[in-house]
Amino acid sequence: MDFFNILTSDYIESHSSNERDLLADLRRETEIKCLNPIMLSGKVQGIFLSLISKIINPKNVLEIGTYSGYSTLCIAEGLTTNGIIHTIDKNEELLEIQNKYFEKSGYRNQIRQYTGNALEIIPRIKVNFDMIFLDADKENYSNYLDIVKTKLNMGGVLLTDNVLWHGKVLKSSETNDETTKLIDKFNKKLALDSNFKTAMLPLRDGISISIKL
Ligand SMILES: C[S@@+](CC[C@H](N)C(=O)[O-])C[C@H]1O[C@@H](n2cnc3c(N)ncnc32)[C@H](O)[C@@H]1O
């Protein structure tokens, strides 16, 4: 998953802060019990999400793609005292591990979980957001952009994960892989969107950070 080579990733990891013990436990349990544990944000990206959230200090956050809840808990660290993170995943089998760690985290009352297709659920959440983390089905990233644009407050921050797609987006014109082509299309759309100022960062599998102007 890492775009950098293993040595660079190890160096980056050992020169970043440590994760909370609870998050380390969740990461290990995800690796043992969940399918595709590579989908979890990981230590450095988790700290990055926590830092961005602490800088924004959001009242309302939308997370698209909860998985086992690792990134949810990282982002929750920056919420205002009464802030809420709304998090959506289509896979109900993940609720058990999410709930186990949300209970222990101290953020239980600040997390709202939704199970189902995020494209259908997002329009039904009647709040606007200060921060959005987009990390679900990559094929729909462009559709999510259209939906979340109106749900993000002015000055709000959109974070989009996996924008480098293991480096495959660099050769999107030479591939038949539909996901690669759609992520590349999304990257171009976001970069050209005058409603956002965007920087693409080579963290892990690539993460774009955009502010709504
Ligand atoms: C990459 S994982 C999320 C990882 C998590 N954000 C983290 O960093 O630990 C993507 C998740 O999106 C969910 N997902 C995929 N398509 C979805 C959809 N249309 N609606 C809701 N969830 C979806 C999958 O079930 C999966 O758990």
The ligand as an ORCA input file, in Angstrom:
! r2SCAN-3c Opt
* xyz 0 1
  C     -10.531      1.858      2.978
  S     -11.826      1.294      3.995
  C     -11.979      2.591      5.166
  C     -10.791      2.647      6.117
  C     -10.973      3.550      7.312
  N     -11.399      4.880      6.914
  C      -9.646      3.647      8.037
  O      -8.863      4.522      7.669
  O      -9.376      2.831      8.914
  C     -13.214      1.512      2.961
  C     -14.554      1.154      3.594
  O     -15.575      1.707      2.752
  C     -16.688      0.863      2.797
  N     -17.510      1.138      1.610
  C     -17.232      0.846      0.307
  N     -18.212      1.299     -0.491
  C     -19.127      1.899      0.298
  C     -20.356      2.569      0.066
  N     -20.847      2.736     -1.163
  N     -21.029      3.072      1.127
  C     -20.547      2.929      2.382
  N     -19.381      2.304      2.669
  C     -18.676      1.803      1.635
  C     -16.106     -0.549      2.845
  O     -17.032     -1.449      3.429
  C     -14.838     -0.342      3.695
  O     -15.049     -0.700      5.040
*
